[in-house]
């Protein structure tokens, strides 16, 4: 399945609207060696880097939520709110 990093980022933001709701910035790159996308969430001094396997990214583009990514997003938001 072919898609751009920009399209994947837009899809992630669409599937997890709480990212934008909490003003979290998202960086996305592809790591050829790991065959996975590296996602960096950042807000103020808080930062979390996680990975999204290529097959999970493909499913995401097909509208299937990635449970692992959702957990990471939720944990980042929780940690950010507790750190305030």
C-alpha positions in Angstrom: 0.0 0.0 0.0 1.5 3.3 -1.0 0.8 6.6 0.9 2.9 9.5 2.1 4.0 10.4 5.6 1.8 13.5 5.4 -1.2 11.3 4.6 -0.5 8.9 7.5 0.0 11.8 9.9 -3.4 13.3 8.8 -5.0 9.9 9.2 -3.6 9.5 12.7 -4.8 13.0 13.7 -8.2 12.1 12.2 -8.4 8.9 14.2 -7.1 10.3 17.4 -8.6 13.9 17.7 -7.5 14.1 21.3 -4.0 14.8 20.0 -5.0 18.2 18.5 -7.5 18.8 21.3 -4.6 18.8 23.8 -2.3 20.9 21.5 0.2 18.1 21.0 2.5 18.3 18.1 3.3 15.2 16.1 6.5 14.4 14.2 6.6 11.4 11.9 9.5 9.7 10.1 10.1 6.3 8.5 13.0 4.1 9.8 14.1 1.9 6.9 16.1 -0.4 9.2 13.2 -1.1 11.5 10.6 -1.0 8.7 8.5 1.2 11.0 7.3 4.7 11.4 8.7 6.7 14.4 6.2 9.0 15.9 7.2 11.8 18.3 4.6 13.5 20.4 5.5 16.8 22.0 3.9 19.4 24.2 6.0 22.0 26.1 8.8 20.1 27.8 7.1 16.7 27.5 8.0 14.3 24.7 7.3 10.7 23.8 8.7 8.7 20.9 7.0 5.5 19.8 7.0 3.4 16.7 4.3 2.2 14.4 5.0 -1.0 12.5 4.5 -0.8 8.7 1.6 -3.3 8.8 -0.1 -1.3 11.6 0.3 1.9 9.5 -1.2 0.1 6.5 -4.2 -0.9 8.7 -4.5 2.7 10.0 -4.7 4.0 6.5 -7.5 1.5 5.9 -9.4 3.0 8.8 -8.5 0.4 11.4 -7.4 2.0 14.7 -4.1 0.8 16.1 -4.7 -0.2 19.7 -1.0 0.2 20.6 -0.9 3.7 19.2 -4.1 4.6 21.0 -2.6 3.5 24.3 0.5 5.5 23.7 -1.5 8.6 22.9 -3.6 8.1 26.0 -0.6 7.6 28.2 1.1 10.7 26.9 -2.0 12.8 27.5 -2.3 11.4 31.0 1.4 12.0 31.8 1.2 15.6 30.4 -1.9 16.4 32.5 -0.3 15.0 35.7 2.8 17.0 35.1 1.0 20.3 35.0 
